[in-house]
Amino acid sequence: MKSTGTVGGILFMRVFDKSQRLWQAMLCRGYDGNIRVSYERSLMHQDGLLAILGFGIILSGWLVGR
């Protein structure tokens, strides 16, 4: 029980230290708590056609290999 407590304490300290270093690294890279998404484009008709074409190619390859 004593060694389990010691290992748990060491693990807690390492996790805490690593989280502090990660937070400092994120701040150095300009993280402010907001997740930004850079794309604003909606799906177009060609995107659906391309997905259907890709699925058809995968399906035909699967059928040929069967």
Secondary structure, 3 states (H helix, E strand, C coil): CHHHHHHHHHHHHHHHHHHHHHHHHHHHCCCCCCCCCCCCCCCCHHHHHHHHHHHHHHHHHHHHHC
